[in-house]
Amino acid sequence: MTNEQFMKEHCNPWVEVADMYKPENSDCLFGDNNNYVCTGDKVAIDNYNDKVKGTSDEIETRIPAEPWWGNPLKARLIILSLNPGYVPEVNKTLAMLMQTNEVVRRKLIEYKAQTLRLEATSFLPEDKEGQPISCRDAVNMLGDWYWVKMLRQLREDTGLEEKEFYRRIALVEYHGYSSQTSGRIFPRKKDKLASQAFLKDMLWYIAESKKDKVHFLIMRAKDKWKELLTDEFFKYFNSSIIEKKSSSMISQYITPANFEGNIYQSSLVEFLKRNE
């Protein structure tokens, strides 16, 4: 099965959210009337937010959802994490400032829509210059430069050109909705998100079709990923799954110190450098 066939046979629920991203809307990056949620996830999110309203665990739906960065269908290394963070000073205050500039607003929201549709070619936008700023810088600013920092040493150690490195990387979140903290169980077993069914199918497809040409790096929420993908996934694709040291489960820095033995060098650095 090809990527195109997979997309024809599986309905990507995030396309409907991408369609909500209207660059002509002056509050598309942050707005009180925004509700960037897949239809099949809405009941579970509303029920959860009713219980945690006003706390740092509340799911934030006024900003664009981010179930993944880059394009998992094309990546060689897929980072598995928990969910996007929400920093009010960045994702609200800065977003409100950035969306006052029509050029920046349009670049950003169109790129985020492209990413949701699995049409992105890289982990980051590939324009390095722009007026008043590049789309790449805008994406990194709203991401608080977090993943650039987490990936910096790995990029340097591979010796790959920046463009080629980021084309080989993707990030996938256990769920694509932002929150300041993730101290409570979400979603609960009885409230599994409809979008996670697509996520599970996509990751199984990637693992089966690419086999030894893709690695999955679990940075957070191993137990949740194991529950979602099933024990069979971890059994069948064990050689493609990379885990951090148990003592470094909070840190998401991809550096030698966070991995046992030669895992960092052989399964990450050398694997990414391979030309195929």
Contacts in CASP RR format, 6 or more apart in sequence:
PFRMAT RR
TARGET T0000
AUTHOR 0000-0000-0000
METHOD contacts of the structure
MODEL  1
MTNEQFMKEHCNPWVEVADMYKPENSDCLFGDNNNYVCTGDKVAIDNYND
KVKGTSDEIETRIPAEPWWGNPLKARLIILSLNPGYVPEVNKTLAMLMQT
NEVVRRKLIEYKAQTLRLEATSFLPEDKEGQPISCRDAVNMLGDWYWVKM
LRQLREDTGLEEKEFYRRIALVEYHGYSSQTSGRIFPRKKDKLASQAFLK
DMLWYIAESKKDKVHFLIMRAKDKWKELLTDEFFKYFNSSIIEKKSSSMI
SQYITPANFEGNIYQSSLVEFLKRNE
1 9 0 8 1.000
1 205 0 8 1.000
1 209 0 8 1.000
3 73 0 8 1.000
3 74 0 8 1.000
6 73 0 8 1.000
6 202 0 8 1.000
6 205 0 8 1.000
6 209 0 8 1.000
7 118 0 8 1.000
10 198 0 8 1.000
10 201 0 8 1.000
10 202 0 8 1.000
10 205 0 8 1.000
11 198 0 8 1.000
12 116 0 8 1.000
12 117 0 8 1.000
12 118 0 8 1.000
12 198 0 8 1.000
13 38 0 8 1.000
13 39 0 8 1.000
13 40 0 8 1.000
13 41 0 8 1.000
13 194 0 8 1.000
13 195 0 8 1.000
13 198 0 8 1.000
14 38 0 8 1.000
14 65 0 8 1.000
14 67 0 8 1.000
14 116 0 8 1.000
14 117 0 8 1.000
14 195 0 8 1.000
14 198 0 8 1.000
15 116 0 8 1.000
15 117 0 8 1.000
16 38 0 8 1.000
16 39 0 8 1.000
17 36 0 8 1.000
17 37 0 8 1.000
17 38 0 8 1.000
17 65 0 8 1.000
17 116 0 8 1.000
18 112 0 8 1.000
18 113 0 8 1.000
18 114 0 8 1.000
18 116 0 8 1.000
18 117 0 8 1.000
19 113 0 8 1.000
20 34 0 8 1.000
20 36 0 8 1.000
21 28 0 8 1.000
21 36 0 8 1.000
21 64 0 8 1.000
21 109 0 8 1.000
21 110 0 8 1.000
21 112 0 8 1.000
21 113 0 8 1.000
21 116 0 8 1.000
22 28 0 8 1.000
22 109 0 8 1.000
23 105 0 8 1.000
23 106 0 8 1.000
23 109 0 8 1.000
23 110 0 8 1.000
26 99 0 8 1.000
26 100 0 8 1.000
26 105 0 8 1.000
27 33 0 8 1.000
27 34 0 8 1.000
27 96 0 8 1.000
27 99 0 8 1.000
28 34 0 8 1.000
28 64 0 8 1.000
28 99 0 8 1.000
28 105 0 8 1.000
28 109 0 8 1.000
29 63 0 8 1.000
29 64 0 8 1.000
29 95 0 8 1.000
29 96 0 8 1.000
29 98 0 8 1.000
29 99 0 8 1.000
29 105 0 8 1.000
29 108 0 8 1.000
29 109 0 8 1.000
29 142 0 8 1.000
30 62 0 8 1.000
30 63 0 8 1.000
30 91 0 8 1.000
30 92 0 8 1.000
30 95 0 8 1.000
30 96 0 8 1.000
30 99 0 8 1.000
31 62 0 8 1.000
31 63 0 8 1.000
32 62 0 8 1.000
34 61 0 8 1.000
34 62 0 8 1.000
34 63 0 8 1.000
35 61 0 8 1.000
35 62 0 8 1.000
36 61 0 8 1.000
36 62 0 8 1.000
36 63 0 8 1.000
36 64 0 8 1.000
36 65 0 8 1.000
37 45 0 8 1.000
37 61 0 8 1.000
37 65 0 8 1.000
37 177 0 8 1.000
38 193 0 8 1.000
38 194 0 8 1.000
38 195 0 8 1.000
39 194 0 8 1.000
40 193 0 8 1.000
40 194 0 8 1.000
40 195 0 8 1.000
41 177 0 8 1.000
41 193 0 8 1.000
41 194 0 8 1.000
41 195 0 8 1.000
43 191 0 8 1.000
44 187 0 8 1.000
44 191 0 8 1.000
44 192 0 8 1.000
44 193 0 8 1.000
45 59 0 8 1.000
45 61 0 8 1.000
45 177 0 8 1.000
45 193 0 8 1.000
47 191 0 8 1.000
48 59 0 8 1.000
48 186 0 8 1.000
48 187 0 8 1.000
48 188 0 8 1.000
48 191 0 8 1.000
49 58 0 8 1.000
49 59 0 8 1.000
52 58 0 8 1.000
52 184 0 8 1.000
56 179 0 8 1.000
56 180 0 8 1.000
56 181 0 8 1.000
57 179 0 8 1.000
57 180 0 8 1.000
57 181 0 8 1.000
57 182 0 8 1.000
57 183 0 8 1.000
57 184 0 8 1.000
57 186 0 8 1.000
58 179 0 8 1.000
58 180 0 8 1.000
59 177 0 8 1.000
59 178 0 8 1.000
59 179 0 8 1.000
59 186 0 8 1.000
60 86 0 8 1.000
60 91 0 8 1.000
60 177 0 8 1.000
60 178 0 8 1.000
60 179 0 8 1.000
60 180 0 8 1.000
61 177 0 8 1.000
62 92 0 8 1.000
63 86 0 8 1.000
63 91 0 8 1.000
63 92 0 8 1.000
63 95 0 8 1.000
63 178 0 8 1.000
64 109 0 8 1.000
64 112 0 8 1.000
65 84 0 8 1.000
65 116 0 8 1.000
65 176 0 8 1.000
65 177 0 8 1.000
65 178 0 8 1.000
66 84 0 8 1.000
66 112 0 8 1.000
66 115 0 8 1.000
66 173 0 8 1.000
66 176 0 8 1.000
66 178 0 8 1.000
67 116 0 8 1.000
67 172 0 8 1.000
67 173 0 8 1.000
67 175 0 8 1.000
67 176 0 8 1.000
67 195 0 8 1.000
67 199 0 8 1.000
68 115 0 8 1.000
68 170 0 8 1.000
68 171 0 8 1.000
68 172 0 8 1.000
68 173 0 8 1.000
69 115 0 8 1.000
69 123 0 8 1.000
69 124 0 8 1.000
69 147 0 8 1.000
69 170 0 8 1.000
69 171 0 8 1.000
70 115 0 8 1.000
70 120 0 8 1.000
70 122 0 8 1.000
70 123 0 8 1.000
70 124 0 8 1.000
70 169 0 8 1.000
70 170 0 8 1.000
70 171 0 8 1.000
71 115 0 8 1.000
71 118 0 8 1.000
71 119 0 8 1.000
71 120 0 8 1.000
71 121 0 8 1.000
71 122 0 8 1.000
71 170 0 8 1.000
72 78 0 8 1.000
72 118 0 8 1.000
72 170 0 8 1.000
72 172 0 8 1.000
72 202 0 8 1.000
72 203 0 8 1.000
72 206 0 8 1.000
73 118 0 8 1.000
73 202 0 8 1.000
73 206 0 8 1.000
74 121 0 8 1.000
74 167 0 8 1.000
74 170 0 8 1.000
75 123 0 8 1.000
75 167 0 8 1.000
75 168 0 8 1.000
75 169 0 8 1.000
75 170 0 8 1.000
75 214 0 8 1.000
76 168 0 8 1.000
76 169 0 8 1.000
76 213 0 8 1.000
76 214 0 8 1.000
76 215 0 8 1.000
76 271 0 8 1.000
76 272 0 8 1.000
77 168 0 8 1.000
77 169 0 8 1.000
77 170 0 8 1.000
77 214 0 8 1.000
77 215 0 8 1.000
77 217 0 8 1.000
77 268 0 8 1.000
77 271 0 8 1.000
77 272 0 8 1.000
78 170 0 8 1.000
78 171 0 8 1.000
78 172 0 8 1.000
78 203 0 8 1.000
78 206 0 8 1.000
78 214 0 8 1.000
78 215 0 8 1.000
78 216 0 8 1.000
78 217 0 8 1.000
79 169 0 8 1.000
79 170 0 8 1.000
79 171 0 8 1.000
79 172 0 8 1.000
79 217 0 8 1.000
79 219 0 8 1.000
79 254 0 8 1.000
80 172 0 8 1.000
80 174 0 8 1.000
80 216 0 8 1.000
80 217 0 8 1.000
80 218 0 8 1.000
80 219 0 8 1.000
80 220 0 8 1.000
80 221 0 8 1.000
80 225 0 8 1.000
81 171 0 8 1.000
81 172 0 8 1.000
81 173 0 8 1.000
81 174 0 8 1.000
81 219 0 8 1.000
81 220 0 8 1.000
81 221 0 8 1.000
81 252 0 8 1.000
82 173 0 8 1.000
82 174 0 8 1.000
82 175 0 8 1.000
82 182 0 8 1.000
82 220 0 8 1.000
82 221 0 8 1.000
82 224 0 8 1.000
83 173 0 8 1.000
83 174 0 8 1.000
83 175 0 8 1.000
83 176 0 8 1.000
83 177 0 8 1.000
83 178 0 8 1.000
83 179 0 8 1.000
83 182 0 8 1.000
84 173 0 8 1.000
84 176 0 8 1.000
84 177 0 8 1.000
84 178 0 8 1.000
85 91 0 8 1.000
85 178 0 8 1.000
85 179 0 8 1.000
85 180 0 8 1.000
86 178 0 8 1.000
86 179 0 8 1.000
86 180 0 8 1.000
87 144 0 8 1.000
87 180 0 8 1.000
88 180 0 8 1.000
90 141 0 8 1.000
90 142 0 8 1.000
90 143 0 8 1.000
90 144 0 8 1.000
91 142 0 8 1.000
91 143 0 8 1.000
91 178 0 8 1.000
94 141 0 8 1.000
94 142 0 8 1.000
95 142 0 8 1.000
98 104 0 8 1.000
98 105 0 8 1.000
98 108 0 8 1.000
98 138 0 8 1.000
98 141 0 8 1.000
98 142 0 8 1.000
99 105 0 8 1.000
101 132 0 8 1.000
103 131 0 8 1.000
103 132 0 8 1.000
104 132 0 8 1.000
104 133 0 8 1.000
104 138 0 8 1.000
107 125 0 8 1.000
107 135 0 8 1.000
107 138 0 8 1.000
108 135 0 8 1.000
108 138 0 8 1.000
108 139 0 8 1.000
108 142 0 8 1.000
111 120 0 8 1.000
111 125 0 8 1.000
111 135 0 8 1.000
111 139 0 8 1.000
114 120 0 8 1.000
121 167 0 8 1.000
122 163 0 8 1.000
122 166 0 8 1.000
122 167 0 8 1.000
123 147 0 8 1.000
123 166 0 8 1.000
123 167 0 8 1.000
123 169 0 8 1.000
123 170 0 8 1.000
123 171 0 8 1.000
124 136 0 8 1.000
124 139 0 8 1.000
124 140 0 8 1.000
124 148 0 8 1.000
124 166 0 8 1.000
125 134 0 8 1.000
125 135 0 8 1.000
125 136 0 8 1.000
125 139 0 8 1.000
126 136 0 8 1.000
126 163 0 8 1.000
126 166 0 8 1.000
127 134 0 8 1.000
127 135 0 8 1.000
127 136 0 8 1.000
128 134 0 8 1.000
128 136 0 8 1.000
133 141 0 8 1.000
140 148 0 8 1.000
147 171 0 8 1.000
149 253 0 8 1.000
150 252 0 8 1.000
150 253 0 8 1.000
150 254 0 8 1.000
151 169 0 8 1.000
151 254 0 8 1.000
153 253 0 8 1.000
153 254 0 8 1.000
153 255 0 8 1.000
154 254 0 8 1.000
154 255 0 8 1.000
154 268 0 8 1.000
154 269 0 8 1.000
154 272 0 8 1.000
155 162 0 8 1.000
155 165 0 8 1.000
155 166 0 8 1.000
157 269 0 8 1.000
158 165 0 8 1.000
158 269 0 8 1.000
158 272 0 8 1.000
158 273 0 8 1.000
159 165 0 8 1.000
159 273 0 8 1.000
160 168 0 8 1.000
160 272 0 8 1.000
160 273 0 8 1.000
165 272 0 8 1.000
168 272 0 8 1.000
172 199 0 8 1.000
172 203 0 8 1.000
174 196 0 8 1.000
174 220 0 8 1.000
174 221 0 8 1.000
174 224 0 8 1.000
174 225 0 8 1.000
174 228 0 8 1.000
175 186 0 8 1.000
175 187 0 8 1.000
175 193 0 8 1.000
175 195 0 8 1.000
175 196 0 8 1.000
176 195 0 8 1.000
179 186 0 8 1.000
187 193 0 8 1.000
187 196 0 8 1.000
189 227 0 8 1.000
196 228 0 8 1.000
199 228 0 8 1.000
200 228 0 8 1.000
200 229 0 8 1.000
203 216 0 8 1.000
203 229 0 8 1.000
203 233 0 8 1.000
204 229 0 8 1.000
204 233 0 8 1.000
206 214 0 8 1.000
207 214 0 8 1.000
207 216 0 8 1.000
207 233 0 8 1.000
207 236 0 8 1.000
207 237 0 8 1.000
207 240 0 8 1.000
211 240 0 8 1.000
212 239 0 8 1.000
212 240 0 8 1.000
213 276 0 8 1.000
214 240 0 8 1.000
215 240 0 8 1.000
215 241 0 8 1.000
215 242 0 8 1.000
215 267 0 8 1.000
215 268 0 8 1.000
215 271 0 8 1.000
216 237 0 8 1.000
216 240 0 8 1.000
216 241 0 8 1.000
216 242 0 8 1.000
217 242 0 8 1.000
217 254 0 8 1.000
217 268 0 8 1.000
218 225 0 8 1.000
218 241 0 8 1.000
218 242 0 8 1.000
218 243 0 8 1.000
218 244 0 8 1.000
219 244 0 8 1.000
219 252 0 8 1.000
219 254 0 8 1.000
220 249 0 8 1.000
220 252 0 8 1.000
222 243 0 8 1.000
226 233 0 8 1.000
226 234 0 8 1.000
234 241 0 8 1.000
242 259 0 8 1.000
242 263 0 8 1.000
242 267 0 8 1.000
242 268 0 8 1.000
244 251 0 8 1.000
244 258 0 8 1.000
244 259 0 8 1.000
245 258 0 8 1.000
245 259 0 8 1.000
245 260 0 8 1.000
248 257 0 8 1.000
248 258 0 8 1.000
251 258 0 8 1.000
254 264 0 8 1.000
254 268 0 8 1.000
255 264 0 8 1.000
256 264 0 8 1.000
256 265 0 8 1.000
258 264 0 8 1.000
259 268 0 8 1.000
END
